[in-house]
């Protein structure tokens, strides 16, 4: 497959045809030799996808995802219908990984948004983000499906530490890894004057939220703004592909395009066909998923590592128990302990083992911080014992002294008693 162009920028023609104020750009960055990101700008639909799996895999997965979503997405802000389009894209990526169009193990993130007037719906999988600039304040609308987000939420690391963490690229949910994948959905009321930003982690990992907010406010033209954001990410290092869509909210102030008639229920036939294929290949597919997915879960109070996926599919187990670790669930943060009841999914067994290592470090850290308290208690107890021994010894010495004094007194009184007796 030919490499993608280094960058893509929307043109005045495309924006004029769309009758909507948006800008977009994708760039390969400074380190990678090919672009695994894909995007779609087809008002009212906007999609960013960040593929993974290497050359002839990541870009295939992301391109399949955006194409299927573009074909199946509704023409109005319908969150459930948008979720179905993303799920259809997931099934197509899974199918492509087996039929020769891509490679085993390929996957992609997706953040898809439908914005019409002042209604916004978002379907999101992975760590590509949606932001909203509202009255000068930048809000992250989506939550990353990533190890870093889990650790930050648990209070184990800070957002600043996550930027340089060795496992910062580990994501916990993606298209192409789970046939039962379900996107997170967001329904938001926006206002005229707001600005929507969709981006891959090539932007959010290179720029802080403060830098992003400043650029969104500094450039009124959405295309210039999108270009500037990508340029700033590249100037900061450009360690990953960078994709950005900037869309201004106009509400009722501007005439909208007429809605096109949605295609007939072609998607229903596609879903049925794919469903039959998935059921027929469930047994064979288990081996594939078991070797390319993993999760950690609570196993009678201990953290256990599994290959495959939590749960079952039409009665067929999708997981294989690898080992139960010595990490006690009770020693972990309450938030992580609760999530371990259902299982925390990661890309592969290596990622699962690294997650266990993080948990073990946290447990060791807590244990180490508790040692000084134990030693202090022992020292206090020893000191108390010494004090009691000293008190006992002092009391004994006092009693002995009193006895001697009493004996001396009786000796002195004896002659007087004898004299009185003689008298």
PERA-V938209 format. One record per residue. N is the residue number from 1. PHI is phi in degrees with one decimal (none if undefined). Layout:
BEGIN
n: [N:N]
phi: [PHI:PHI]
END
This chain:
BEGIN
n: [1:2:3:4:5:6:7:8:9:10:11:12:13:14:15:16:17:18:19:20:21:22:23:24:25:26:27:28:29:30:31:32:33:34:35:36:37:38:39:40:41:42:43:44:45:46:47:48:49:50:51:52:53:54:55:56:57:58:59:60:61:62:63:64:65:66:67:68:69:70:71:72:73:74:75:76:77:78:79:80:81:82:83:84:85:86:87:88:89:90:91:92:93:94:95:96:97:98:99:100:101:102:103:104:105:106:107:108:109:110:111:112:113:114:115:116:117:118:119:120:121:122:123:124:125:126:127:128:129:130:131:132:133:134:135:136:137:138:139:140:141:142:143:144:145:146:147:148:149:150:151:152:153:154:155:156:157:158:159:160:161:162:163:164:165:166:167:168:169:170:171:172:173:174:175:176:177:178:179:180:181:182:183:184:185:186:187:188:189:190:191:192:193:194:195:196:197:198:199:200:201:202:203:204:205:206:207:208:209:210:211:212:213:214:215:216:217:218:219:220:221:222:223:224:225:226:227:228:229:230:231:232:233:234:235:236:237:238:239:240:241:242:243:244:245:246:247:248:249:250:251:252:253:254:255:256:257:258:259:260:261:262:263:264:265:266:267:268:269:270:271:272:273:274:275:276:277:278:279:280:281:282:283:284:285:286:287:288:289:290:291:292:293:294:295:296:297:298:299:300:301:302:303:304:305:306:307:308:309:310:311:312:313:314:315:316:317:318:319:320:321:322:323:324:325:326:327:328:329:330:331:332:333:334:335:336:337:338:339:340:341:342:343:344:345:346:347:348:349:350:351:352:353:354:355:356:357:358:359:360:361:362:363:364:365:366:367:368:369:370:371:372:373:374:375:376:377:378:379:380:381:382:383:384:385:386:387:388:389:390:391:392:393:394:395:396:397:398:399:400:401:402:403:404:405:406:407:408:409:410:411:412:413:414:415:416:417:418:419:420:421:422:423]
phi: [none:-67.7:-67.8:-72.4:-61.7:-59.6:-149.4:-134.6:-132.3:-65.3:-109.7:-59.5:-64.5:-64.9:-71.2:-68.9:-64.5:-76.7:58.1:-134.2:-84.9:-138.6:-144.4:-153.0:-160.8:-131.2:-143.6:-69.7:86.2:-99.7:-107.5:-70.9:-99.4:-152.8:-100.9:-97.4:-84.4:-139.5:-145.9:-134.7:-124.4:-140.9:-44.9:-89.8:-98.9:-137.6:-136.9:-124.1:-134.4:-118.5:-77.3:-145.7:124.9:92.0:-61.3:64.2:-138.1:-59.4:-69.4:-67.2:-62.1:-67.4:-68.9:-60.1:-60.9:-68.8:-68.3:-66.3:-63.6:-61.9:-77.8:-106.3:-68.1:-71.7:-97.6:-141.4:-71.3:-114.8:-62.2:-67.0:-66.3:-66.0:-61.1:-63.7:-65.5:-66.5:-65.3:-63.4:-63.7:-61.4:-64.3:-69.4:-64.7:-60.5:-64.3:-65.9:-70.9:-112.1:-99.0:100.4:-72.1:-135.9:-131.1:-60.8:89.3:-73.0:-162.5:-161.2:-84.3:-150.2:-127.8:-116.8:-130.3:-120.5:-121.7:-135.7:54.2:-115.4:-117.5:-131.1:-124.7:-135.0:-119.7:-138.2:-139.8:99.6:-116.9:-75.3:-112.6:-122.2:-120.0:-131.7:-93.4:-125.3:51.9:82.7:-107.5:-92.1:-119.2:-83.7:-80.6:-105.6:-110.1:-62.7:-92.9:-148.4:-62.6:-62.5:-62.4:-64.7:-68.3:-64.9:-62.8:-81.4:79.0:-83.7:-139.6:-98.5:-56.1:-65.9:-67.7:-64.0:-65.1:-115.7:-66.9:-62.7:-106.1:-66.8:-93.6:-76.3:-109.3:-108.3:-153.3:-158.5:-69.5:99.2:-117.6:-152.1:-65.7:-102.3:-55.9:-130.8:-75.1:-77.4:-117.1:-134.1:-121.6:-133.7:-92.1:-110.4:-128.0:-56.1:101.6:-70.8:-132.5:-96.9:-127.2:-111.5:-155.7:-82.0:-71.1:-63.3:-92.2:-67.7:-84.3:-102.8:-118.9:-77.2:-59.9:-65.2:-66.3:-62.8:-61.0:-62.7:-70.8:-61.0:-85.1:-79.8:-116.7:-63.9:-75.6:-62.7:-69.6:-62.3:-65.7:-60.7:-62.9:-65.8:-59.9:-63.8:-60.6:-67.7:-64.3:-67.4:-63.9:-79.1:140.1:51.9:-71.7:-139.1:-60.8:-125.5:-133.7:-139.8:-127.2:-116.1:-135.3:-85.5:-92.1:-113.2:58.6:-88.5:-73.8:-132.1:-65.1:-96.7:-65.2:-69.7:-67.3:-85.2:-70.7:-64.7:-59.5:-59.9:-71.7:-63.6:-63.2:-64.6:-63.5:-64.1:-63.3:-61.9:-61.2:-65.9:-61.1:-61.7:-63.6:-67.2:-62.4:-64.1:-101.8:-61.2:-63.3:-68.4:-68.2:-58.9:-59.0:-65.3:-66.4:-63.0:-89.2:-122.9:-140.0:-157.7:-158.0:-116.0:-152.2:-70.2:-124.2:53.5:89.8:-117.0:-78.9:-114.3:-107.9:-126.7:-94.5:99.6:-130.8:-63.1:82.6:-138.6:-130.7:53.0:83.8:-98.4:-65.0:-106.7:-135.5:-136.5:-70.0:-94.2:-167.3:-108.4:-85.1:-89.7:-74.5:-83.3:-62.4:-64.9:-86.0:-93.5:-60.7:-55.4:-63.1:-69.0:-58.8:-65.0:-69.1:-67.9:-62.7:-92.3:104.3:-107.4:-84.5:-136.0:-69.0:-156.2:-64.5:-60.5:-65.4:-64.2:-64.6:-67.3:-65.9:-62.3:-59.4:-61.7:-63.2:-63.1:-61.5:-64.2:-65.0:-61.4:-63.4:-64.5:-65.9:-64.3:-70.2:-86.4:-60.8:-55.9:-64.4:-64.6:-64.0:-62.5:-64.1:-65.2:-63.3:-63.4:-64.5:-64.3:-63.0:-64.0:-63.4:-61.6:-63.4:-64.8:-62.8:-63.6:-63.8:-63.4:-62.9:-64.0:-63.8:-65.1:-63.2:-63.5:-63.9:-64.8:-63.2:-62.8:-64.5:-64.4:-63.2:-65.3:-65.9:-63.5:-64.0:-64.5:-65.7:-71.6:-78.7:-61.2:-60.3:-63.4:-64.3:-66.5:-63.8:-62.9:-67.3:-66.0:-64.0]
END
